[in-house]
Amino acid sequence: MVAGKELQQGNWRKCYDGLLSTTIWARLTQNAAKAKENLLVKVKEQAFKCYLLTIQNIYDSVNIESIAKDFELDKDYVHSMISKVNLLFFFMILKMN
């Protein structure tokens, strides 16, 4: 529950730490390190998407380098996701009108 709230707020580190504190990891003997690595990437990406959806109505522009640094994501990925969210928001507005 806590991890979900942190994810929603874009706090990927706290979300990831919360997920790692669950007991499921003791049951994973094979490929646990790879699973944790994959989980970390997905948590960062989803936290970033939640962050974008949260700020889309607040900011007119964003600093891609700053966001990429904050979420420890590739700048090209950040740029791509910002473009996708902007298009989604644009089409939502068109549909409402």
C-alpha positions, 0 to 999 in steps of 0.5 A: 500500500505504501509503495503504491502511494509513493509510486503515485507521487513519483517517489520511485526510491521509496516505492522500490524500497517498500517493494524490496521490504516484502517477504516475497524476495526470500522465496525467490532463490533463482534470478532474484537479482535479475528480478530486482533489477527489472523491478527497479527499471519498471518502478522508475518508468511508472513513477515517471509516468505518474509524475508526468500525469500529475504535472501536465496541467501545472507546467508549460515546459519541463527540463528533460535533463533534470527529469532524467537525472531525478528518475535516473532514466535515459534522456531519450526515454524521457523525451519519448514519454513526454511526447506520448503524454502530450499527445494523449492529453491533446487527444483527450482535449479533442475528444471532450470538445 
